[in-house]
Amino acid sequence: VVLYDPSSIDADTCDRVESWVNEGGGLMVILGPGFRSAEEWNTSPIRKLLPGTIKRLTRRPDTDRGIILNPSNPNHPIWSIFEMPVDEVPWANYPIFRHWDIEELSESAFPLMRFTQNDMPAIIEEYRGQGRILTWAVPYPDSAEQPWSELFRTSSSPEWPFGLFEGSLRYLASPNRQQTNYFVDQRAFLENDPSLYPSKYMLFDPKGEQAAVEA
């Protein structure tokens, strides 16, 4: 489920969506221009689906290209769609001019990408029950009249920001029922859908040595 700029969502819908996520659903919440202040977000019913507290709206002139996306978890499966290291994607071609600042994250939430300059979270993953929520602090797609970034309105290669969006959807749509914590010497088994995940992995032992393993 994708909630795009959900400023008008009611409390009953939020309750139903939260219950669905807790039962294993995947949710993407994309913050946009529907509200004009952090206070409006934090007093809205959507507040219960957010991973933290929205503090402010950061604004930069359209001529300021200094804020870009910076991956903070380069090994996350969300990036498998790129078929290359996510930090090699030319994010500098897609500057951010406005974004919401989200702070005081819950214990089950962590940033997958941050904004450069202020290090605020750009994309946040949060575990809720058996499900997951991805929150975007900048809208995609974007308004053509007052763009928040060049992720959607770009003269560069549009496949990179679109890949980021599609990779997010694929990740949320994938099943989340497999074991991820193991005891020492316990055999580990992870499902590997070839349409979602890569065919080769790098394993690192406690001494830091690595080995390539085919899926």
C-alpha positions as CSV (number, residue, x, y, z in Angstrom):
1,V,0.0,0.0,0.0
2,V,1.3,3.5,-0.9
3,L,0.0,6.6,0.9
4,Y,1.0,9.5,-1.2
5,D,1.0,12.8,0.8
6,P,-1.7,11.5,3.1
7,S,-2.7,14.8,4.8
8,S,-6.4,14.1,4.5
9,I,-6.4,10.5,5.8
10,D,-8.9,9.9,8.7
11,A,-8.3,8.1,12.0
12,D,-10.3,5.0,11.1
13,T,-8.3,4.4,7.9
14,C,-5.1,4.9,9.8
15,D,-6.2,2.3,12.4
16,R,-7.1,-0.2,9.6
17,V,-3.8,0.3,7.8
18,E,-1.8,-0.1,11.0
19,S,-3.5,-3.4,11.8
20,W,-2.8,-4.6,8.3
21,V,0.9,-3.7,8.6
22,N,1.1,-5.5,12.0
23,E,-0.2,-8.6,10.3
24,G,2.6,-8.6,7.7
25,G,1.7,-5.9,5.2
26,G,4.1,-3.5,3.5
27,L,3.4,0.2,3.6
28,M,5.0,3.2,1.9
29,V,4.2,6.7,3.3
30,I,5.4,9.6,1.1
31,L,5.3,13.0,2.7
32,G,4.6,15.9,0.5
33,P,3.1,19.5,0.4
34,G,-0.3,18.6,1.8
35,F,0.6,20.1,5.2
36,R,2.5,23.4,5.5
37,S,3.9,22.9,9.0
38,A,5.3,20.1,11.2
39,E,2.6,20.8,13.7
40,E,-0.1,19.8,11.2
41,W,1.6,16.4,10.6
42,N,2.2,15.7,14.3
43,T,-1.5,16.4,15.2
44,S,-2.9,14.5,12.2
45,P,-4.1,10.8,12.5
46,I,-1.3,9.9,10.1
47,R,1.1,10.6,13.0
48,K,0.6,7.0,14.3
49,L,2.0,5.6,11.1
50,L,5.2,7.8,11.1
51,P,8.5,6.5,12.4
52,G,9.3,9.7,14.4
53,T,8.5,13.3,15.0
54,I,8.4,15.8,12.1
55,K,10.3,18.8,13.3
56,R,10.4,21.3,10.4
57,L,10.4,21.8,6.6
58,T,13.9,22.4,5.3
59,R,14.0,24.7,2.2
60,R,16.8,25.6,-0.2
61,P,16.8,27.8,-3.3
62,D,16.4,26.0,-6.6
63,T,19.9,27.1,-7.4
64,D,21.3,25.3,-4.4
65,R,22.3,21.8,-5.5
66,G,24.2,20.9,-2.4
67,I,21.6,18.6,-0.8
68,I,21.5,15.1,-2.3
69,L,20.6,11.6,-1.2
70,N,23.2,9.6,0.6
71,P,22.7,5.8,1.3
72,S,23.3,5.0,4.9
73,N,22.8,1.2,4.7
74,P,24.5,0.1,1.5
75,N,23.8,-3.7,2.0
76,H,20.0,-3.4,2.3
77,P,18.0,-5.6,-0.2
78,I,16.1,-2.5,-1.4
79,W,19.2,-1.7,-3.6
80,S,19.3,-5.0,-5.4
81,I,17.3,-3.5,-8.3
82,F,20.4,-1.4,-9.3
83,E,22.7,-4.4,-9.9
84,M,25.6,-2.2,-8.7
85,P,26.7,-0.6,-5.4
86,V,24.1,2.0,-4.4
87,D,26.8,4.5,-3.5
88,E,28.0,4.4,-7.1
89,V,24.6,5.7,-8.4
90,P,25.0,9.4,-9.4
91,W,22.8,10.8,-6.8
92,A,24.5,14.2,-7.2
93,N,22.5,14.6,-10.4
94,Y,19.3,14.8,-8.4
95,P,19.5,17.7,-5.9
96,I,16.9,18.1,-3.1
97,F,15.4,21.6,-2.6
98,R,12.8,20.9,0.1
99,H,12.3,18.0,2.6
100,W,10.7,17.3,5.9
101,D,13.0,16.8,8.9
102,I,12.1,13.7,10.9
103,E,13.7,13.2,14.3
104,E,13.2,11.2,17.5
105,L,12.9,7.9,15.6
106,S,11.3,4.9,17.2
107,E,13.6,2.0,18.4
108,S,12.4,-0.1,15.5
109,A,13.2,2.5,12.8
110,F,16.4,3.3,11.0
111,P,17.4,5.4,8.0
112,L,18.2,3.8,4.7
113,M,19.1,7.1,3.1
114,R,20.0,10.5,4.5
115,F,20.1,14.0,3.1
116,T,23.6,15.5,2.9
117,Q,24.5,18.7,4.7
118,N,22.1,18.1,7.6
119,D,22.2,14.3,7.8
120,M,18.4,14.1,8.3
121,P,16.7,10.8,7.3
122,A,15.4,10.7,3.7
123,I,14.0,7.2,3.6
124,I,13.3,5.4,6.9
125,E,12.4,1.8,7.4
126,E,10.4,0.8,10.5
127,Y,9.3,-2.6,11.6
128,R,5.7,-2.8,12.9
129,G,4.6,-6.2,14.1
130,Q,5.1,-8.6,11.2
131,G,5.2,-5.8,8.6
132,R,7.3,-3.0,7.4
133,I,6.8,0.7,6.7
134,L,9.0,2.8,4.4
135,T,8.7,6.6,4.9
136,W,9.9,9.1,2.3
137,A,10.7,12.6,3.6
138,V,10.6,14.0,0.1
139,P,7.8,13.4,-2.4
140,Y,8.2,11.2,-5.5
141,P,6.6,11.7,-7.9
142,D,6.8,15.4,-7.5
143,S,4.7,18.5,-8.5
144,A,5.8,20.1,-11.7
145,E,4.7,23.6,-10.5
146,Q,6.8,23.7,-7.2
147,P,9.3,20.9,-7.4
148,W,10.9,19.7,-4.2
149,S,13.7,17.9,-6.0
150,E,15.0,16.8,-9.4
151,L,14.3,13.2,-8.6
152,F,11.1,13.3,-10.8
153,R,11.7,16.4,-12.9
154,T,15.2,15.7,-14.1
155,S,17.3,16.3,-17.2
156,S,19.6,13.5,-16.2
157,S,18.9,9.7,-16.3
158,P,15.4,9.2,-14.8
159,E,16.0,5.4,-14.4
160,W,18.0,5.9,-11.1
161,P,15.3,7.7,-9.0
162,F,12.6,5.5,-10.6
163,G,14.7,2.4,-9.6
164,L,14.8,3.7,-6.1
165,F,11.0,4.0,-6.1
166,E,10.4,0.6,-7.8
167,G,13.0,-1.1,-5.5
168,S,11.1,0.2,-2.5
169,L,7.8,-1.3,-3.8
170,R,9.4,-4.6,-4.6
171,Y,10.9,-4.8,-1.1
172,L,7.6,-4.0,0.6
173,A,5.8,-6.6,-1.6
174,S,8.2,-9.4,-0.8
175,P,7.4,-11.9,1.9
176,N,8.8,-11.2,5.4
177,R,8.4,-14.6,7.1
178,Q,11.9,-16.0,7.1
179,Q,14.3,-16.4,10.1
180,T,17.1,-13.8,10.3
181,N,18.6,-14.5,13.7
182,Y,20.7,-17.6,14.3
183,F,22.8,-19.2,17.0
184,V,26.6,-19.9,16.4
185,D,27.1,-23.0,14.3
186,Q,23.4,-23.1,13.4
187,R,22.8,-23.6,9.7
188,A,21.3,-20.5,8.1
189,F,18.8,-20.7,5.3
190,L,17.4,-17.6,3.4
191,E,15.0,-17.7,0.6
192,N,16.3,-16.0,-2.5
193,D,13.7,-15.1,-5.2
194,P,15.9,-14.4,-8.3
195,S,13.4,-11.8,-9.5
196,L,14.0,-9.7,-6.3
197,Y,17.5,-10.5,-5.1
198,P,21.0,-11.0,-6.5
199,S,22.5,-14.3,-7.5
200,K,25.8,-13.8,-5.6
201,Y,26.5,-12.6,-2.0
202,M,29.6,-11.7,-0.1
203,L,30.0,-13.4,3.3
204,F,32.2,-11.9,6.0
205,D,33.5,-14.0,8.9
206,P,34.3,-12.7,12.4
207,K,37.9,-12.0,11.3
208,G,36.8,-9.7,8.5
209,E,37.7,-12.1,5.7
210,Q,35.2,-12.4,2.8
211,A,34.1,-15.0,0.3
212,A,31.8,-14.9,-2.7
213,V,28.9,-17.4,-2.5
214,E,26.4,-18.2,-5.2
215,A,22.7,-18.1,-4.2
